[in-house]
Amino acid sequence: TSLAPVGAGLALQPNAMTVLAEMQLADAVLAEGHQVGRAAIVDHAGRALGGEIDLEVLSAAVGAPVVAIHRARLHAVLHRAIRETDVTLGSEAASIDDTGGDVVVRCRDGRELRADLVVGADGLRSVVRRHVVGDSEPVYSGYTSWRGVTRPGACPRLTRMTEAWGSGERFGMVAIGRGEIYWFAVADAPAGDADHDAHAELVRRFGGWHHPVRAVLEATDAAHVIRTDISDRDPVRQWHRGRVVLLGDAAHPMTPNLGQGACQAIEDAAALAEELPVDGDVADALTRYEQRRIARANGIVLGARRFGQVAQWRHPVAVWLRNTAMQLTPATVAARQAQSLWRR
């Protein structure tokens, strides 16, 4: 198993970029990505739903930019930063035992890993979370997603980040550097539904939407389209048990509607690192970490869930009311909401 250059894109908002700046990594991330200057929500025909947001001005007030980047290039930057640290790949956790001197992680390949502390950053269906919280399956949102990245230079340059809202469907796109565009599509669908031909399905659904949606889809290799059902979990008030602690989607899985999933994981990592003592009580450090992070992250989980529910409205009257309300809302309101997300 290797760290292969796979995945799609993501947007690192100023709250995450501030953390990366503190780690002396912001310049490297920006060099591998693209600073996003403007953003807008539009309808399927490209008509504005509310004012366009000047992200450069807004983010300057916070002191860090919005950077869109290919996930694989972000991984590469982070991997280079820990180049002197051993990284073992391909060991899937099966169970955890925290009853003896060390925390023991038993892997599916039969290996046992021993540590003073285990950080579970193993995502939506976290094995570590089951040890800490013991909860059930994730909550399906009712909508699925497709994601992809265009071939370098195969599509016209984007001047802004957009998300288009239709009836139970959405399509967003943003430049991520190196002549590539990251795009995502969202549609109401039964859980576990599958495509015979995902690329053809996307062209059928979105090919008639505003320019350059069809061109972006046609500039994407069909084999590299990723489909994922969108799920989250109800927030919990406990992220650690003994010397085992959760981080990122393992702690607070959220729908991607506010673009804060990776950003909140980065905030978690910084807070946990700051609280862990060189010498001292790990349990107290984990409690402080929870106290710093739980309210903020859980609030964003619920906010993203509500945002997605409204964005996915499909009844014609509801869609008209939503779009009209957005058009009547001053751009300053959206700007204030964005800046409130960026304050750690």
SERO-4910 file (N, C-alpha, C, O; in steps of 0.05 Angstrom, whole numbers):
BEGIN
 pado doro    nc1    nc2    nc3   cac1   cac2   cac3    cc1    cc2    cc3    oc1    oc2    oc3
  Thr    A     17    -24      0      0      0      0     18     25      0     38     26     13
  Ser    A      9     45    -15     25     69    -17      8     94    -16    -17     92    -18
  Leu    A     20    117    -12      5    142    -13      3    150    -42     19    166    -52
  Ala    A    -17    140    -56    -21    144    -84    -35    171    -89    -50    180    -72
  Pro    A    -29    184   -112    -42    209   -119    -70    206   -128    -76    209   -152
  Val    A    -88    200   -110   -116    196   -116   -134    216   -101   -124    231    -84
  Gly    A   -160    215   -108   -178    233    -95   -186    256   -113   -180    256   -136
  Ala    A   -200    275   -101   -209    298   -116   -198    324   -104   -174    325    -97
  Gly    A   -214    344   -100   -205    369    -89   -219    377    -64   -238    364    -55
  Leu    A   -209    399    -52   -222    410    -29   -214    439    -26   -194    448    -38
  Ala    A   -229    454    -11   -223    483     -6   -215    486     23   -230    479     41
  Leu    A   -191    497     27   -182    503     54   -189    532     60   -178    550     48
  Gln    A   -207    535     79   -216    562     86   -197    575    106   -179    561    116
  Pro    A   -199    601    111   -179    615    126   -174    603    154   -152    606    164
  Asn    A   -194    591    167   -189    579    193   -168    557    191   -152    553    209
  Ala    A   -170    541    169   -150    520    165   -123    531    156   -102    522    165
  Met    A   -124    551    139    -99    562    129    -84    577    151    -59    578    150
  Thr    A    -98    587    171    -84    600    194    -68    579    209    -46    584    217
  Val    A    -80    556    213    -66    534    227    -42    525    211    -20    522    222
  Leu    A    -45    522    185    -23    514    168     -1    535    167     23    528    165
  Ala    A     -9    561    169     12    582    171     28    579    197     52    583    197
  Glu    A     14    573    219     28    569    244     47    545    243     67    545    258
  Met    A     42    526    225     59    503    222     80    508    200     95    490    193
  Gln    A     81    532    189     99    540    168     94    524    142    113    518    127
  Leu    A     69    517    137     61    502    114     43    517     94     38    507     72
  Ala    A     34    541    102     15    555     85     26    561     57     12    558     37
  Asp    A     51    570     56     63    577     30     65    553     12     60    555    -12
  Ala    A     72    530     23     74    506      7     47    497     -3     44    488    -26
  Val    A     26    499     13     -1    492      5    -10    511    -17    -21    502    -37
  Leu    A     -6    537    -14    -14    556    -34      1    551    -60    -11    554    -82
  Ala    A     26    544    -59     41    539    -83     30    515    -99     33    513   -123
  Glu    A     18    496    -84      8    472    -97    -22    474   -104    -33    457   -118
  Gly    A    -34    496    -96    -63    500   -102    -69    525   -116    -53    535   -133
  His    A    -92    537   -110   -101    561   -124   -117    578   -104   -135    569    -91
  Gln    A   -109    603   -101   -123    621    -83   -150    629    -96   -150    639   -119
  Val    A   -171    625    -82   -198    631    -93   -205    660    -87   -204    668    -63
  Gly    A   -211    675   -107   -216    704   -104   -245    711   -100   -251    729    -85
  Arg    A   -263    696   -114   -291    703   -113   -308    678   -112   -299    656   -121
  Ala    A   -332    680   -101   -350    657    -99   -379    666   -102   -386    688    -94
  Ala    A   -395    648   -113   -423    655   -117   -440    630   -117   -432    609   -126
  Ile    A   -465    632   -107   -485    612   -110   -504    621   -133   -513    644   -132
  Val    A   -509    604   -152   -525    611   -175   -547    590   -179   -546    569   -166
  Asp    A   -565    595   -198   -585    574   -204   -574    557   -227   -552    562   -236
  His    A   -590    538   -236   -580    519   -256   -573    533   -283   -557    522   -298
  Ala    A   -585    557   -287   -579    572   -312   -556    591   -308   -548    605   -327
  Gly    A   -545    592   -284   -522    610   -279   -530    638   -268   -513    655   -265
  Arg    A   -556    642   -263   -565    667   -252   -559    669   -222   -563    650   -208
  Ala    A   -549    692   -214   -540    695   -186   -563    692   -166   -584    703   -170
  Leu    A   -558    677   -145   -576    676   -122   -562    691    -99   -549    679    -83
  Gly    A   -566    717    -99   -552    733    -80   -526    744    -92   -519    737   -115
  Gly    A   -513    761    -78   -489    774    -89   -465    757    -89   -462    738    -73
  Glu    A   -446    762   -107   -421    749   -108   -403    758    -85   -403    782    -78
  Ile    A   -389    739    -73   -373    746    -49   -344    749    -57   -333    732    -71
  Asp    A   -332    771    -49   -303    776    -54   -288    763    -32   -284    775    -10
  Leu    A   -278    739    -37   -264    724    -16   -237    736     -9   -228    733     14
  Glu    A   -224    749    -28   -198    761    -22   -201    782     -1   -184    784     17
  Val    A   -221    799     -4   -226    821     16   -233    809     43   -223    817     63
  Leu    A   -252    790     42   -262    778     67   -239    763     82   -236    767    106
  Ser    A   -224    747     67   -203    731     80   -180    748     89   -166    741    108
  Ala    A   -175    771     75   -154    789     84   -159    799    112   -140    804    127
  Ala    A   -185    803    119   -192    813    145   -185    792    167   -181    799    190
  Val    A   -185    767    159   -178    745    177   -148    740    178   -137    730    197
  Gly    A   -135    746    156   -106    743    154    -97    718    140    -73    711    142
  Ala    A   -115    704    126   -107    680    111   -126    677     87   -149    685     89
  Pro    A   -117    665     65   -134    662     41   -151    637     42   -148    620     59
  Val    A   -169    635     22   -182    611     15   -166    597     -7   -162    610    -28
  Val    A   -158    573     -3   -141    559    -22   -155    532    -30   -161    516    -13
  Ala    A   -160    529    -56   -170    504    -67   -147    487    -77   -129    498    -90
  Ile    A   -147    462    -71   -123    445    -77   -132    416    -82   -152    407    -71
  His    A   -117    402    -99   -122    374   -102   -114    360    -76    -94    365    -64
  Arg    A   -131    342    -68   -127    328    -43   -100    313    -42    -86    313    -22
  Ala    A    -92    302    -65    -66    287    -65    -43    306    -62    -23    299    -49
  Arg    A    -45    331    -72    -23    350    -68    -21    360    -40      0    365    -29
  Leu    A    -45    363    -27    -44    370      2    -31    347     18    -15    353     35
  His    A    -38    323     12    -26    300     26      4    301     22     19    295     41
  Ala    A     13    307     -2     42    307     -8     56    329      9     78    324     19
  Val    A     44    352     11     55    374     28     58    364     57     79    368     69
  Leu    A     37    353     67     37    343     95     57    321     99     71    319    119
  His    A     59    303     79     77    281     81    106    290     81    123    280     97
  Arg    A    112    310     65    140    321     65    147    334     91    170    334    100
  Ala    A    126    345    105    131    359    130    138    339    152    151    347    172
  Ile    A    131    314    149    137    293    170    156    272    158    155    249    166
  Arg    A    173    281    139    190    261    125    208    245    143    217    223    135
  Glu    A    214    255    167    232    240    185    216    222    204    228    210    222
  Thr    A    190    221    200    173    205    218    165    180    203    158    181    179
  Asp    A    166    157    217    157    132    204    127    132    199    111    139    217
  Val    A    120    125    175     91    122    167     87     94    158     99     86    138
  Thr    A     71     78    172     65     51    164     38     49    151     18     59    162
  Leu    A     36     38    127     12     38    112      0      9    111     15    -10    115
  Gly    A    -26      8    106    -38    -18    100    -45    -34    124    -50    -58    122
  Ser    A    -46    -22    148    -54    -37    172    -81    -26    182    -83     -4    193
  Glu    A   -101    -42    178   -129    -34    185   -135    -42    213   -132    -66    220
  Ala    A   -143    -23    230   -150    -29    258   -175    -47    259   -194    -43    244
  Ala    A   -174    -66    278   -197    -83    282   -209    -79    310   -234    -80    313
  Ser    A   -192    -75    330   -202    -70    357   -181    -56    374   -157    -54    366
  Ile    A   -189    -46    397   -171    -30    414   -174    -40    443   -197    -45    452
  Asp    A   -152    -43    457   -152    -52    485   -136    -31    501   -113    -27    496
  Asp    A   -150    -18    519   -137      3    536   -139     -5    565   -144     12    583
  Thr    A   -134    -30    571   -137    -40    599   -110    -45    612   -109    -50    636
  Gly    A    -88    -46    596    -62    -52    608    -44    -28    609    -53     -5    610
  Gly    A    -18    -34    608      2    -12    609      2      5    584      4     30    586
  Asp    A     -1     -7    561     -2      8    536    -30      5    524    -45    -14    530
  Val    A    -37     24    507    -60     20    490    -52      2    467    -32      6    454
  Val    A    -68    -20    463    -61    -39    442    -82    -37    420   -106    -40    424
  Val    A    -72    -33    395    -89    -33    372    -84    -60    357    -61    -65    348
  Arg    A   -104    -76    355   -102   -101    340   -111    -97    312   -133    -87    307
  Cys    A    -95   -105    293   -100   -100    264   -112   -125    252   -109   -148    262
  Arg    A   -125   -121    229   -138   -144    215   -118   -164    204   -124   -187    199
  Asp    A    -93   -155    200    -72   -173    190    -58   -188    212    -38   -202    208
  Gly    A    -68   -185    238    -57   -200    260    -36   -185    276    -29   -193    298
  Arg    A    -27   -162    266     -7   -147    281    -19   -132    304    -43   -126    304
  Glu    A     -3   -127    325    -11   -111    347      8    -86    349     32    -89    348
  Leu    A     -4    -63    352     11    -38    355      6    -28    383    -17    -27    393
  Arg    A     28    -19    397     26    -10    424     34     19    426     54     27    413
  Ala    A     19     35    442     25     64    444     16     75    471      0     62    484
  Asp    A     26     98    478     17    113    502    -10    126    496    -26    130    515
  Leu    A    -15    132    471    -39    147    463    -47    138    435    -30    135    418
  Val    A    -73    134    430    -83    127    403   -101    150    394   -121    157    408
  Val    A    -96    161    371   -112    182    359   -127    170    336   -115    161    316
  Gly    A   -153    169    338   -170    157    317   -178    179    297   -195    196    303
  Ala    A   -165    179    274   -172    197    252   -180    180    228   -172    186    205
  Asp    A   -196    160    234   -202    140    213   -230    143    201   -242    124    192
  Gly    A   -240    168    201   -262    175    184   -290    167    194   -295    160    217
  Leu    A   -309    169    174   -337    167    180   -344    140    193   -361    140    212
  Arg    A   -332    119    185   -338     92    196   -315     83    214   -305     60    211
  Ser    A   -307    100    231   -284     96    248   -286     72    267   -306     69    281
  Val    A   -266     55    266   -264     33    285   -258     44    313   -268     34    333
  Val    A   -241     64    314   -234     76    340   -258     89    353   -261     87    377
  Arg    A   -275    101    337   -300    113    348   -317     93    363   -329     99    384
  Arg    A   -319     69    351   -335     48    364   -325     42    392   -340     37    411
  His    A   -298     43    396   -287     39    423   -294     62    441   -299     57    465
  Val    A   -293     86    431   -298    110    448   -327    115    453   -335    120    476
  Val    A   -344    114    433   -372    122    435   -391     98    433   -411     98    447
  Gly    A   -384     79    416   -401     55    414   -427     61    400   -447     47    405
  Asp    A   -428     81    382   -454     87    369   -458     70    344   -441     54    337
  Ser    A   -480     75    330   -488     58    308   -479     69    281   -459     84    280
  Glu    A   -493     62    260   -485     70    233   -489    100    229   -505    113    242
  Pro    A   -475    112    209   -479    140    202   -507    145    192   -522    127    185
  Val    A   -515    170    192   -542    179    184   -540    188    155   -526    207    148
  Tyr    A   -555    174    137   -554    182    109   -571    207    105   -593    210    115
  Ser    A   -560    226     89   -572    252     85   -596    251     66   -612    269     67
  Gly    A   -597    231     49   -618    230     28   -607    238      1   -622    237    -19
  Tyr    A   -582    246      0   -570    253    -26   -542    242    -29   -528    238     -9
  Thr    A   -535    237    -54   -509    226    -61   -492    247    -75   -502    268    -81
  Ser    A   -466    241    -79   -449    260    -92   -430    246   -112   -423    223   -109
  Trp    A   -423    261   -132   -402    253   -151   -380    274   -150   -386    298   -147
  Arg    A   -355    266   -153   -333    286   -152   -313    278   -174   -309    255   -181
  Gly    A   -299    299   -184   -279    293   -203   -260    317   -207   -265    339   -197
  Val    A   -239    313   -222   -220    334   -229   -215    332   -259   -210    311   -270
  Thr    A   -216    355   -272   -211    356   -301   -182    350   -308   -164    354   -292
  Arg    A   -178    342   -333   -151    339   -343   -137    367   -344   -151    386   -350
  Pro    A   -112    369   -338    -98    395   -337   -101    410   -364    -96    399   -385
  Gly    A   -110    434   -363   -113    451   -386   -135    444   -405   -136    455   -427
  Ala    A   -153    425   -397   -173    416   -416   -199    432   -415   -217    426   -430
  Cys    A   -200    452   -398   -224    468   -395   -217    497   -391   -196    504   -382
  Pro    A   -236    515   -399   -230    544   -395   -225    550   -366   -235    537   -348
  Arg    A   -208    571   -362   -201    579   -335   -226    591   -321   -241    607   -332
  Leu    A   -230    583   -296   -252    594   -280   -243    619   -266   -221    621   -257
  Thr    A   -261    639   -265   -255    664   -252   -266    665   -224   -260    684   -209
  Arg    A   -282    645   -216   -294    645   -189   -302    617   -182   -304    599   -200
  Met    A   -307    612   -157   -318    587   -147   -348    589   -148   -359    609   -138
  Thr    A   -362    570   -159   -391    571   -160   -404    545   -150   -392    524   -151
  Glu    A   -428    548   -139   -445    525   -133   -473    532   -145   -485    552   -137
  Ala    A   -482    515   -163   -508    519   -176   -529    502   -162   -525    478   -158
  Trp    A   -552    514   -156   -574    500   -143   -597    496   -162   -606    514   -175
  Gly    A   -606    471   -163   -630    465   -179   -652    455   -161   -657    465   -139
  Ser    A   -666    434   -170   -687    421   -155   -678    394   -146   -679    375   -161
  Gly    A   -669    392   -121   -658    367   -111   -631    360   -123   -622    337   -121
  Glu    A   -618    379   -136   -592    375   -149   -575    400   -146   -585    422   -145
  Arg    A   -548    396   -145   -529    418   -144   -504    411   -160   -498    387   -164
  Phe    A   -490    431   -169   -465    427   -183   -446    450   -176   -453    473   -180
  Gly    A   -422    443   -165   -402    463   -158   -376    458   -171   -369    436   -179
  Met    A   -360    480   -174   -334    477   -187   -315    499   -178   -324    522   -172
  Val    A   -289    493   -178   -269    512   -170   -242    504   -181   -236    480   -183
  Ala    A   -226    524   -189   -199    518   -199   -182    510   -175   -184    521   -153
  Ile    A   -164    490   -180   -147    480   -159   -117    481   -166   -100    468   -154
  Gly    A   -111    497   -187    -83    500   -195    -75    479   -216    -89    459   -220
  Arg    A    -52    484   -229    -41    467   -250    -61    463   -273    -60    442   -286
  Gly    A    -78    482   -278    -97    480   -300   -120    460   -295   -134    453   -314
  Glu    A   -124    452   -270   -145    433   -263   -168    446   -250   -165    467   -237
  Ile    A   -192    434   -254   -216    443   -240   -228    420   -224   -231    398   -235
  Tyr    A   -233    425   -199   -247    406   -182   -277    412   -184   -285    435   -182
  Trp    A   -293    391   -187   -322    395   -188   -335    374   -171   -325    352   -166
  Phe    A   -360    381   -163   -376    361   -148   -405    365   -157   -414    387   -164
  Ala    A   -419    343   -157   -448    343   -163   -463    329   -141   -452    310   -129
  Val    A   -487    338   -135   -503    327   -113   -531    322   -123   -541    339   -138
  Ala    A   -543    300   -116   -571    294   -124   -584    276   -104   -572    259    -92
  Asp    A   -610    281    -99   -626    263    -82   -625    235    -95   -628    232   -119
  Ala    A   -622    215    -78   -620    187    -88   -623    168    -64   -617    175    -41
  Pro    A   -633    144    -69   -633    124    -48   -605    116    -39   -586    117    -55
  Ala    A   -602    110    -14   -576    102     -3   -567     76    -18   -582     58    -22
  Gly    A   -541     76    -25   -530     53    -37   -536     50    -67   -528     30    -79
  Asp    A   -549     69    -79   -555     69   -107   -529     70   -123   -509     81   -113
  Ala    A   -528     58   -147   -503     57   -162   -509     65   -191   -532     63   -201
  Asp    A   -488     73   -205   -491     81   -234   -480     58   -252   -460     46   -246
  His    A   -494     54   -273   -483     36   -294   -460     51   -308   -440     39   -315
  Asp    A   -464     77   -313   -444     94   -326   -446    121   -313   -463    138   -321
  Ala    A   -429    127   -293   -431    152   -277   -428    176   -295   -442    196   -291
  His    A   -409    175   -313   -404    198   -331   -428    205   -348   -436    228   -350
  Ala    A   -440    184   -359   -464    188   -375   -487    199   -358   -503    216   -367
  Glu    A   -490    189   -334   -511    198   -316   -507    227   -309   -527    242   -308
  Leu    A   -483    236   -305   -477    264   -298   -484    282   -322   -495    303   -318
  Val    A   -476    274   -346   -482    290   -370   -512    292   -373   -523    313   -381
  Arg    A   -526    270   -368   -556    270   -371   -568    290   -351   -586    305   -358
  Arg    A   -558    289   -326   -570    306   -305   -562    335   -308   -579    353   -305
  Phe    A   -536    340   -314   -526    367   -312   -515    379   -338   -506    402   -338
  Gly    A   -516    364   -359   -505    373   -384   -518    398   -395   -505    413   -411
  Gly    A   -543    403   -388   -557    427   -397   -556    450   -378   -569    471   -383
  Trp    A   -540    448   -357   -537    470   -338   -518    491   -349   -508    489   -371
  His    A   -514    512   -333   -499    535   -343   -471    528   -352   -459    509   -343
  His    A   -460    544   -370   -432    541   -379   -413    547   -356   -418    566   -341
  Pro    A   -392    532   -352   -382    510   -369   -387    482   -357   -369    466   -358
  Val    A   -410    477   -345   -414    452   -331   -409    428   -350   -394    410   -343
  Arg    A   -421    429   -374   -418    406   -392   -389    403   -400   -378    381   -402
  Ala    A   -376    426   -406   -347    425   -414   -330    413   -392   -311    398   -397
  Val    A   -336    420   -367   -321    409   -344   -325    379   -342   -306    364   -338
  Leu    A   -349    369   -346   -354    340   -345   -340    326   -368   -328    305   -364
  Glu    A   -340    338   -392   -328    325   -415   -297    326   -413   -283    311   -426
  Ala    A   -287    344   -396   -258    346   -392   -248    328   -370   -224    329   -362
  Thr    A   -266    311   -359   -259    293   -337   -259    264   -347   -277    256   -360
  Asp    A   -238    250   -341   -237    222   -348   -258    206   -333   -260    208   -308
  Ala    A   -274    192   -347   -297    177   -335   -288    158   -313   -302    154   -293
  Ala    A   -264    146   -317   -254    126   -297   -247    139   -270   -244    125   -251
  His    A   -244    165   -270   -235    179   -245   -258    193   -231   -253    208   -212
  Val    A   -283    189   -239   -306    200   -225   -311    184   -200   -312    159   -201
  Ile    A   -314    197   -178   -318    184   -152   -346    189   -143   -356    212   -143
  Arg    A   -360    169   -135   -388    172   -124   -388    164    -95   -378    143    -87
  Thr    A   -400    181    -78   -401    176    -49   -428    185    -39   -436    208    -43
  Asp    A   -442    168    -25   -466    177    -10   -458    196     12   -437    192     25
  Ile    A   -474    216     17   -468    236     37   -481    229     64   -506    227     65
  Ser    A   -466    225     84   -476    218    111   -462    235    132   -440    245    127
  Asp    A   -474    237    155   -461    248    179   -469    232    203   -480    210    200
  Arg    A   -464    242    226   -474    230    251   -484    251    269   -476    274    268
  Asp    A   -503    243    287   -512    262    307   -489    269    325   -473    251    333
  Pro    A   -486    294    333   -463    302    350   -463    287    377   -484    281    388
  Val    A   -439    282    387   -436    270    414   -419    289    431   -406    307    421
  Arg    A   -421    285    457   -407    303    476   -382    290    488   -370    300    507
  Gln    A   -373    268    476   -349    254    486   -333    246    462   -342    231    445
  Trp    A   -307    254    462   -289    247    440   -266    230    450   -249    222    434
  His    A   -265    224    476   -243    208    485   -252    189    507   -272    193    520
  Arg    A   -237    167    509   -242    147    530   -214    137    538   -200    125    522
  Gly    A   -207    142    563   -180    134    571   -159    149    555   -158    173    554
  Arg    A   -142    133    542   -120    144    526   -125    141    496   -106    140    480
  Val    A   -151    140    489   -159    139    461   -176    163    455   -195    168    469
  Val    A   -170    177    433   -183    202    427   -190    203    397   -176    191    381
  Leu    A   -211    218    391   -220    220    363   -213    248    351   -210    267    366
  Leu    A   -211    248    325   -204    273    311   -217    272    283   -220    251    271
  Gly    A   -225    295    273   -236    297    246   -263    282    244   -279    283    262
  Asp    A   -267    269    221   -292    256    216   -298    233    235   -321    226    239
  Ala    A   -278    222    248   -282    202    268   -297    214    292   -313    201    305
  Ala    A   -291    240    298   -304    253    321   -330    267    313   -350    265    328
  His    A   -330    280    290   -353    297    283   -358    296    253   -356    317    240
  Pro    A   -365    273    242   -370    272    213   -392    291    205   -413    292    217
  Met    A   -387    306    184   -406    327    175   -410    325    145   -392    316    131
  Thr    A   -433    334    136   -437    336    107   -419    358     97   -412    376    112
  Pro    A   -413    358     71   -393    377     60   -405    404     53   -393    420     39
  Asn    A   -429    410     62   -444    433     52   -432    460     60   -436    479     45
  Leu    A   -417    461     81   -403    486     89   -374    485     82   -359    504     88
  Gly    A   -364    464     70   -336    462     62   -317    462     86   -295    471     83
  Gln    A   -326    451    109   -310    453    133   -300    426    143   -287    426    164
  Gly    A   -305    405    129   -296    379    140   -266    377    144   -257    371    167
  Ala    A   -250    382    124   -221    381    127   -211    404    145   -192    400    160
  Cys    A   -224    427    143   -216    450    159   -219    444    189   -202    451    205
  Gln    A   -241    431    196   -245    425    225   -226    403    234   -217    403    257
  Ala    A   -219    384    217   -199    364    224   -172    377    229   -158    370    248
  Ile    A   -165    397    213   -140    412    217   -140    427    243   -121    428    258
  Glu    A   -163    440    249   -166    454    275   -163    434    298   -150    440    318
  Asp    A   -176    410    295   -173    390    316   -144    383    321   -135    382    344
  Ala    A   -130    378    300   -102    369    303    -85    390    317    -68    383    334
  Ala    A    -90    415    310    -74    436    323    -81    438    353    -63    440    370
  Ala    A   -107    437    359   -115    439    387   -104    415    403    -95    419    426
  Leu    A   -106    391    392    -96    367    406    -66    369    411    -56    363    433
  Ala    A    -51    378    391    -22    380    394    -15    401    415      4    397    430
  Glu    A    -30    423    416    -24    443    436    -31    434    465    -17    442    484
  Glu    A    -50    417    468    -58    408    494    -42    385    505    -39    382    529
  Leu    A    -31    369    488    -16    345    497     10    354    511     25    369    499
  Pro    A     15    345    535     39    353    549     63    336    541     60    314    532
  Val    A     87    348    543    111    332    540    113    312    562    119    288    557
  Asp    A    108    321    586    105    303    609     80    312    624     75    336    627
  Gly    A     64    293    633     40    301    648     17    282    643     21    261    631
  Asp    A     -6    291    651    -30    274    650    -44    276    623    -54    297    616
  Val    A    -43    254    608    -55    254    581    -85    257    584    -97    270    567
  Ala    A    -97    244    604   -126    246    607   -136    275    610   -156    282    598
  Asp    A   -122    290    626   -129    319    629   -126    334    603   -143    351    597
  Ala    A   -105    327    588   -101    340    562   -124    334    543   -133    352    528
  Leu    A   -133    309    543   -155    302    525   -181    315    533   -197    322    516
  Thr    A   -185    319    559   -209    333    568   -208    363    559   -228    374    550
  Arg    A   -185    375    561   -182    403    552   -186    405    522   -199    424    513
  Tyr    A   -176    386    507   -181    385    478   -210    384    472   -220    400    455
  Glu    A   -225    367    485   -254    365    481   -267    392    488   -284    401    472
  Gln    A   -260    404    510   -272    429    518   -267    451    498   -284    468    494
  Arg    A   -244    451    485   -238    471    465   -253    467    439   -261    487    426
  Arg    A   -258    442    432   -267    437    405   -296    428    401   -307    432    379
  Ile    A   -308    415    421   -333    401    416   -355    421    408   -369    415    388
  Ala    A   -359    442    422   -381    460    416   -379    471    388   -399    472    373
  Arg    A   -356    480    380   -352    492    353   -357    471    331   -372    475    313
  Ala    A   -344    448    333   -347    428    313   -375    417    311   -386    414    289
  Asn    A   -388    412    333   -415    401    333   -434    422    321   -453    414    308
  Gly    A   -430    447    327   -447    468    315   -445    468    285   -465    473    271
  Ile    A   -421    464    275   -417    463    246   -430    438    234   -440    439    211
  Val    A   -429    416    247   -443    392    238   -472    398    233   -483    391    212
  Leu    A   -485    410    253   -514    416    251   -519    438    230   -539    436    215
  Gly    A   -501    458    228   -505    478    208   -502    468    180   -518    475    162
  Ala    A   -483    450    176   -480    438    149   -504    420    142   -513    420    119
  Arg    A   -515    406    161   -538    390    157   -562    407    148   -576    400    129
  Arg    A   -567    429    162   -589    447    155   -585    459    128   -604    461    112
  Phe    A   -561    468    122   -555    481     97   -561    461     74   -573    469     54
  Gly    A   -553    436     77   -558    416     56   -587    410     52   -596    406     29
  Gln    A   -602    410     74   -631    405     71   -644    426     54   -661    420     38
  Val    A   -637    452     59   -649    473     44   -639    473     15   -655    476     -4
  Ala    A   -614    468     11   -602    468    -16   -614    445    -33   -615    447    -57
  Gln    A   -623    424    -20   -634    401    -35   -665    402    -38   -677    383    -49
  Trp    A   -678    424    -30   -707    426    -34   -713    421    -63   -698    430    -81
  Arg    A   -735    407    -68   -742    400    -96   -771    408   -103   -777    410   -127
  His    A   -788    413    -84   -816    422    -91   -814    449   -105   -800    467    -95
  Pro    A   -828    453   -127   -825    478   -142   -830    503   -126   -816    523   -129
  Val    A   -850    502   -108   -856    526    -92   -834    531    -72   -825    554    -68
  Ala    A   -824    510    -60   -802    513    -40   -777    523    -54   -763    540    -44
  Val    A   -771    513    -78   -747    523    -93   -750    552   -100   -731    567    -97
  Trp    A   -774    560   -109   -778    588   -115   -775    606    -91   -763    627    -92
  Leu    A   -787    597    -68   -784    613    -44   -755    615    -35   -746    636    -27
  Arg    A   -741    593    -36   -712    593    -28   -696    612    -46   -681    628    -36
  Asn    A   -700    609    -72   -684    625    -90   -691    655    -87   -673    672    -89
  Thr    A   -716    661    -84   -724    689    -81   -713    700    -55   -703    723    -55
  Ala    A   -714    685    -33   -703    695     -8   -673    700    -10   -663    719      1
  Met    A   -659    682    -24   -630    686    -27   -624    711    -44   -605    726    -38
  Gln    A   -640    716    -65   -636    739    -82   -641    765    -67   -629    786    -73
  Leu    A   -658    764    -47   -665    788    -31   -647    792     -7   -648    813      6
  Thr    A   -630    772     -2   -612    774     21   -587    789     13   -573    781     -6
  Pro    A   -579    810     28   -555    825     21   -530    808     22   -528    790     38
  Ala    A   -511    813      4   -486    798      4   -471    801     30   -455    784     37
  Thr    A   -476    823     44   -462    827     70   -469    806     90   -453    799    108
  Val    A   -494    795     88   -503    774    107   -486    749    102   -476    737    121
  Ala    A   -484    741     77   -468    717     71   -438    721     79   -425    703     88
  Ala    A   -429    746     75   -401    752     83   -397    749    113   -377    737    121
  Arg    A   -416    759    128   -413    756    158   -415    727    166   -400    719    184
  Gln    A   -432    711    153   -434    683    160   -408    668    154   -399    651    169
  Ala    A   -396    675    131   -370    663    124   -349    669    144   -334    652    153
  Gln    A   -347    695    152   -326    703    171   -330    690    198   -311    685    212
  Ser    A   -356    686    206   -361    673    231   -351    644    231   -342    634    252
  Leu    A   -352    631    209   -341    604    207   -311    604    209   -299    584    219
  Trp    A   -298    625    201   -269    626    200   -256    633    226   -232    632    229
  Arg    A   -271    642    246   -260    650    271   -257    626    289   -277    614    297
  Arg    A   -233    618    296   -228    595    313   -234    601    342   -230    583    359
***
